[in-house]
Amino acid sequence: MPTRRLNSKKQNRGRRNRTQKRKQNGGRVSLPIQYFGGQLNRYFPAGSSQLNSLPSAYGETIARSFGTSVPSLTKLNAVAPNLGPTGLGSNGKSLSCNQQTGGKRNNKRKQTGGKKKSLSKSKAARKIQKKWRNKRGGGAPNSQVLDWVKQNRYFPSGSPQLNSLPSAYGQTVARSFGTSVPSLSGLNSVAPNYGPAGLDSNGKNLSCGVQTGGGRKKTLRTRNQIKLRQKSYAKGRKTSKCVNKGPAVCRSLKECKYASGKKRSFCRKSSNKNRK
């Protein structure tokens, strides 16, 4: 009995601690250094020179909206913003050296003396390394590549074969986005105008010149659509002359056909009716 009571006390204490942790709000209160008598020279009155943006390696720092015209950047054929890494160090000096750098230089350690260390210990791996180290050039082209080169795929500059082929969307216009082209201005559009096209092995354009909407999208049928389809099938079955007819009678009728198989044989219509 006393052991059970002790266990129950431990369980209650654990539950109480968990509820206290859940109810805790906020965190430890941190006070500034000025509260303890220290000084922190990071706050300045409005309009002081310390609040101005420091220059970076890219020149004067201009924190303006993208595309804003600024006189100092207009001379350089540029627009705002002009930002770069900068800041004040503990000495109060700018951390930027005002020089554009290409990143830290990668210093490769060179072995001055001693036995040269190999990357791999096995003899087979060393042979492979030596083979690839001494290799010069590449492999000769195979017969398929040579046959392709012999084909009429290369033309002199200015030949009509080098012109862009028309696609299903009209003349192919490979120009920069938004460029005004007379052939497209009449259609109230601008360049570019692309579409799938190309030459086949016979030298003909693969594009048929017709805009297609892709494959037909198959939609799920609702219960009402399934019921309507069943009703239409039952209605056609009642009016059909081929239902419950024997093989001899079925073959004598022009509009009927006798279907025979391993599982079943029956008389049916000679032509189907597709119900969508």
PEKAVEN-V326829 format. One line per field, one symbol per residue. burial: # if it has 16 or more other C-alpha atoms within 10 Angstrom, else .. Layout:
burial = ???
This chain:
burial = .....................................................####..###..........#.....######.#........##....................................................................####.#.##..........#.....######.#.........#.................................##.......#.....###.......####.......
